[in-house]
Each structure stands twice: as C-alpha cells, then as structure tokens.
C-alpha cells in the first residue's frame, strides 16, 4: 500500500500541529508531523518505545535529558526508552519530520511534571 499525507489517518496535537500515521502497527509506528513556528511539546518519555526523529525540512530543537540539540534537514536523532525529551520549532518556517517508534509510542507516553 502506498501511503502519504493525502490518504493517511490524520490527527492534530497541541494547538496546531499535525500528524499523519504512515504506518500504525503495534510493533512499529511511522508518523509524519508538521509543527508551525513557535510550537513545542511537553517534556515526556516512553517506557518501552525507542524513537528516531528524521528532519525533512525546517530546524528542530530537542531537549534530551536536559541538553539542547539542534537537528537539521537530512539529519536524525535517536531517543532511547525512558529518556526525557521534547521537540520545539524555534524557527520561522514549518518543521516537517518523521517519527519512527518501535514499538509504537501511543499509549506508552509519560508526561513529566511542568
């Protein structure tokens, strides 16, 4: 099956961020996401899932265990299970990226206190 943002299951997270399930299986999840400028997510971790974030366009800022990292288009970052992390779009253009989770991260997320 050929999947794209045109035919994949879509959802909105945060106030204005988009996600498309390109693959939604229990053992593996591939999601394409879009974050407008000035958006970010809450610090969290996953108990079982490891994740790879691959940046398609825009500049991503990650907080990983208290350290800030910038990830450019064509680069990826791997997040191990139980690692506190979050992503921000501090740029002036939309951020587009893939999130690959093994196993799927939905239902495995623990938000950290604000």
N, C-alpha and C positions, 0 to 999 in steps of 0.2 A: 504494500500500500504506500502510495506517495502522500506525504503529509506536509502541510505548510501552514502559515498563519491564516491562510484563506479558508482552510477546511478543518483545522484542529479545534478541539474544545478550548474555549476562551474563558478567562476569569480576570477579575480586577482585584488587585490587592493594594493595601494602603489606601490613599485617597484617589490616586490617579495613575497607578502603574498597571501594566497589562502583562498577562501570562498566557501562553498557548501550550497545551500539552501535545508535544510532537510524538511522545511515547509515554504511555501511562500504564506501566505494568508493576506488579508488586516488587519484582526483583530489580527493576531498572526504570528510571524516570528521566526523560529528556524534555526540558521546558525552554522555550524561547521567551524572553522577557524584555519589556521596554520600560525604562524609568525616565520620566521627564527631568529636566534640570531642577536641582534643589530638593530632590526626593531621596529618601533613605528608608532603611528598615530598622526594626528594633534588634538590639543585641540578643542573640539566641545561640543554641547549639542543638545538635541532633544526637540522640543516644546511640543509634545504630548506623545511620547513613553517613557515608563519605560523599563528598561533593567535589565536582570540578566546575568552575565558572570559566567559560571561554568568552572573551570580549569580541563582539562583532564590529561595533562602532561606538564612538564616544570613549570617555576616560572613566574608569571605575576606581573608586577609593574603597578599600576594605579595611575594617578594623578586625584584626585577628589576634586574639589573646592580648588585647591592649596595644598592639602595634599597628600603625597605619601603613598601608601598602597601596601603591598606585599600579593599576594594571591597564595596559594599553591595548588597542585593537590588535588582534592576532596573537595575543598572549592569554595564558590561563593561570589559574591559581587552584591548588588542591587544598581542601579542608577535610581534615580527619574527623571521625566521630568524636563527640564530647569537646570539640574545640569551639570556644565562644567566637562568634563572628557576626558581621553585618556588612552590607554594601551601601554605598552612597553614590549619588550622582552630583558632584560638586561642579560639574562643567556647565557650559552654556548651550549644549545640544543634547538631544535624547541619547540615552545609553541603551544599546541593544546587546544582549548577551544570551548564551546558552547556559543552563544549569543542568548538569548531569549528576544524578543521585543514584547510589547503589547501596542498599535497596532504596526504594522510593522514600522521600523525606516527609511526605504528607502523613500526618499522624505521629510523627517522630520528633517534632519540634518542641523545645522547651524554651520559653521566653525568659530572659534574665530580668531581674527587677530593674526598674528605671532609676 
